[in-house]
Amino acid sequence: MEKYVWLFPIIFIFHDMEEIIGFGIWLKTNKQILYEKYPNIMNTYRDFSTEGFSLAVFEELVLCIAFSASAFLLDIQTLWYLWLGGFIACTLHFIIHIGQAIVMRKYIPATVTSIICLPISLWILYKCVLTIKNDWWYVAIFIVLGILVVAANLKFAQKMIGWFTRKMGLSSII
């Protein structure tokens, strides 16, 4: 896993740059359709600004780097499995974006980089799984914990978008 550890933050930021650049514009352009078809999802983005979104992505990147740095520098197996859980969550994130584009039948900012990053990420996951020597129940606990940390952080990051947008007096895109 050591060989691939720094690819996690690189893949993450490559993907999220597409979202930062295009998501605000896309939300503004598609808000009517989104309100009609997915009002609960739109509620999540009611105080959305590109600046707030950028802050949330930055915070997520810091977590990604923390996962990677702690696993690399401390070289403790449980940290490697937490890192793997975080990377699996990121990979699932790509699958979700591709699924969203299929359901919406249109491009969503994050689709192109998801399509590029998914096979690379699956290959990295495959190579990492081959290195695991522990009992799978032990590994699974920490992988699930890593996924849960990323999922909880995603909720926090979404709240951060609204908080920052309001705190800075920024106009919401939608």
C-alpha positions in Angstrom: 0.0 0.0 0.0 2.9 2.3 0.7 3.6 2.5 -3.1 0.1 4.0 -3.7 -0.5 6.0 -0.5 0.1 9.5 -2.1 -2.1 8.7 -5.1 -5.2 9.0 -2.8 -4.8 12.8 -2.4 -3.7 13.3 -6.0 -6.7 11.4 -7.3 -9.0 13.2 -4.8 -7.9 16.7 -5.8 -7.9 15.9 -9.6 -11.5 14.8 -9.3 -12.6 17.6 -7.0 -11.1 20.3 -9.2 -13.7 19.4 -11.8 -16.4 19.7 -9.2 -15.1 23.1 -7.9 -14.9 24.5 -11.4 -18.3 23.3 -12.6 -20.7 22.4 -9.9 -21.9 25.9 -9.0 -22.5 26.8 -12.6 -24.2 23.4 -13.2 -26.5 23.9 -10.1 -27.5 27.3 -11.2 -28.3 26.1 -14.8 -30.2 23.0 -13.6 -31.9 24.3 -10.5 -35.4 24.1 -11.9 -35.1 20.5 -13.0 -33.4 19.6 -9.7 -36.1 21.3 -7.6 -38.8 19.4 -9.5 -37.2 16.0 -9.4 -35.0 16.1 -6.3 -36.3 18.7 -3.8 -34.6 16.9 -0.8 -31.2 17.0 -2.5 -31.7 20.7 -3.3 -32.4 21.4 0.3 -28.8 20.3 1.0 -27.5 23.0 -1.3 -29.8 25.9 -0.3 -26.8 28.0 1.0 -24.3 26.9 -1.6 -21.5 29.1 -2.9 -18.5 28.1 -4.9 -16.3 29.6 -2.1 -18.1 27.5 0.6 -17.8 24.4 -1.6 -14.0 25.1 -2.1 -13.6 25.3 1.7 -15.4 22.0 2.1 -13.2 20.4 -0.5 -10.1 21.8 1.2 -11.2 20.3 4.5 -11.8 17.0 2.9 -8.4 17.2 1.2 -6.8 17.8 4.6 -8.5 14.6 5.9 -7.3 12.7 2.9 -3.7 13.9 3.5 -4.0 13.1 7.2 -5.1 9.5 6.3 -2.2 9.2 3.9 0.5 10.9 6.1 -0.4 9.0 9.2 -0.4 5.6 7.5 2.9 6.4 5.7 4.8 8.1 8.6 3.6 5.9 11.4 3.4 2.7 9.4 0.9 1.0 11.7 -1.3 -1.6 10.0 -4.6 -0.3 11.5 -3.8 3.1 9.9 -3.1 1.5 6.6 -6.6 -0.2 6.8 -8.2 3.2 7.8 -6.4 4.7 4.7 -7.8 1.8 2.6 -11.3 2.5 3.9 -11.0 6.2 3.0 -9.8 5.3 -0.4 -12.6 2.8 -0.9 -15.1 5.6 0.1 -13.5 7.9 -2.5 -13.8 5.1 -5.1 -17.5 4.6 -4.2 -17.9 8.4 -4.6 -16.8 8.0 -8.2 -19.4 5.2 -8.8 -22.1 7.5 -7.3 -21.2 10.3 -9.6 -21.4 8.1 -12.6 -24.7 6.7 -11.4 -26.0 10.3 -11.0 -25.1 11.2 -14.5 -26.8 8.0 -15.8 -30.0 8.7 -13.8 -30.0 12.4 -14.8 -29.1 11.5 -18.4 -26.7 14.4 -18.5 -23.2 15.6 -17.6 -22.7 16.4 -14.0 -19.4 18.1 -13.0 -17.4 15.2 -11.6 -18.5 12.7 -14.3 -15.4 12.9 -16.5 -12.9 12.6 -13.7 -15.0 9.9 -12.1 -14.8 7.9 -15.3 -11.0 8.5 -15.5 -10.4 7.8 -11.8 -12.6 4.8 -11.3 -10.5 2.2 -13.2 -7.3 3.6 -11.7 -8.7 3.5 -8.2 -10.1 -0.1 -8.7 -6.6 -1.2 -9.8 -5.0 0.4 -6.8 -7.5 -1.2 -4.5 -6.9 -4.6 -6.1 -3.1 -4.2 -5.7 -3.6 -3.1 -2.0 -5.9 -6.0 -1.2 -3.2 -8.4 -2.5 -0.8 -7.1 0.2 -3.2 -7.8 3.2 -1.9 -10.5 5.5 -4.1 -10.1 8.5 -7.4 -11.9 9.3 -10.1 -10.4 7.2 -12.4 -9.6 10.1 -9.7 -7.4 11.6 -9.1 -5.7 8.3 -12.8 -5.2 7.6 -13.4 -3.4 11.0 -10.8 -0.8 10.1 -11.9 -0.5 6.5 -15.5 0.1 7.6 -14.3 2.6 10.2 -12.4 4.5 7.5 -15.5 4.6 5.3 -17.6 5.8 8.2 -15.1 8.6 9.0 -15.2 9.7 5.4 -19.1 9.5 5.3 -19.4 11.5 8.6 -16.9 14.0 7.3 -18.9 14.5 4.1 -21.9 15.5 6.2 -19.7 17.9 8.1 -18.3 19.3 4.9 -21.8 19.8 3.5 -22.8 21.8 6.6 -19.6 23.8 6.3 -20.6 25.0 2.8 -23.8 26.6 4.2 -22.1 28.0 7.3 -19.3 29.6 5.3 -21.6 31.0 2.7 -23.8 32.6 5.4 -20.8 33.7 7.6 -19.1 35.5 4.7 -22.3 37.1 3.5 -21.9 35.3 0.1 -24.8 34.9 -2.3 -26.2 31.4 -2.6 -26.0 30.1 -6.1 -29.5 28.6 -6.0 
